[in-house]
Amino acid sequence: MLITSILGPIVALHGSLLPPPAPHMSIRGALARATGEDIANSPGITPWSDLPPLDGSWRSFGLQEGDSLESAETTPAFGAEGSTRWSVTGMIGADVKDSSNLEYGLGLGVQWFLVDDFAFAPEIRLLGFSQENENAFGGSLDLLFQWHFLNGDGWSLYGDFGCGLLGTNHNVPSEGSQFNFTPQAGLGVTFDVGQDRRWIVGVRWHHISNASLYQNNPGRDSVMVYTGLSLPF
């Protein structure tokens, strides 16, 4: 109490003797003084017209140096007409007649959205086959179409269908041929995992047949499950 009683009048006295702080010049006033122009009243000039409105929205606060509202809106919506994506997937399938006959592989695909939610989706696959007699491996080119018939907020449900060409180093199935066609169809779902990337999960009926181009055409039907990532170009 004693210290407060002594210092209080001293602080008040010095405060009354110090001059008041100079008023801060506004940014607009500083620019006017630097350029020698009255920016606010210059004809044909709208002050601050090149700055985004700070309206409290995430778009205003999310803009970084060098960004603009236009660049923030350049990313097309998932499945928009004209957009292009690519995907990488891993897959495994089992023969419906003999579950010990497996097929497994890796796929690299591209999706061109011809119209909203409908894409041409060719895919190149490296495939291996476990089966009776000699196992086999090879590659296929599959020409598929995808229809994302349900497209929600951060997810989509799609169907795909198409056919491909398969070549292997040994017959697939064992009594079949080294060259086959691969008609297929299935369902899948995508989930947004951030930065316009999508996690893919799907299942397909995958048929292998040489369409009777060879003497034997036993065919092979598998249920194939796959998962992977879809990314924008």
ABEGO torsion letter per residue (X at the ends): XAAAAAAAAAAAAAAAABBBBBBBBBAAAAAAAAAGBBAAABBGBBBGAABBBBAGBAAAAABBBGBBAAAAAABBBBGBBGBBBBBBBBBBBBBAABAABBBBBBBBBBBBBABBGBBBBBBBBBBBBBBBEBBBBBBBBBBBBBBBABBBBGBBBBBBBEBBBBBBABBOBAABBABBBBBBBBBBBBBBAEGGBBBBBBBBBBBBBAGGABABBAEBBBBBBBBEBBBBX
